[in-house]
Amino acid sequence: MELAKVVVLWCPNAVVFKAISTRATFQPPCNLTLGSDALLVDQQQLKALKQELAWAGLLVSEQF
């Protein structure tokens, strides 16, 4: 068994959430969905994921 540090990526826009949660580019950093609007992201992969999302025109806020 192993513990990992994760970040919750909350995405209230259903279309954007579906694109992120199903696109192969964002796997495995987003490896578990929490309901219909949140994903768990491996903290070690967060920087790379932010860069991919920025490339797609999506910015990640540090707070809600």
N, C-alpha and C positions, 0 to 999 in steps of 0.2 A: 504494500500500500504506500502511496506517496501523496503528499499535499503539494498543491501548486498555488502560486499567487495569481489571482485573476482580477480582471477589471470587468465591470458590467457596462456594456455598450447599449445604451437605451436609444431607441429610434422610434419616435411616435408616428412617423410617416410610413404607412403600410407598404407602399410601393417600394420605397427605399429599403425598408427592412427586408422585404422579400428578395430584392436584388442582392443585398449583402449576404443574407443567410443562405442563399442557394448558389451563388457564383463560386466556381472552383478557385478563382484567384484569391478569395478571402479565406480559403480553407488551408491549413488547419487553425490559423489564429482564432477564428470564430468557430469553436468546436462544440458549442452547446447552446441551444436556444432556451430562453426562459420565458415562456408564454409567447405572446404574439408581437412583442415589441422590444425584447431585450436578448442580448447574447452575452455569453461569457467569453472573454478574450484572455489568452495567456499573456500575463504581464510582460514577458520577455519578447513577445511578438507585437506589442502595442505600437512601438515606433514604426515598424514596417507597415502595419495596418493603416496607421494614420497617413503615411505617405501614399499608399494605394488609394485611400479614400480621397485625399487631396488631389491626386491625379484625376480622379473621377469627378472632381468639382464639389466634394463633400468635405466640410470641415468638422472636426471633432471638438466639442466644447469640454472643458475640464469640469464643468458643473452643470446642473440642471437649471 
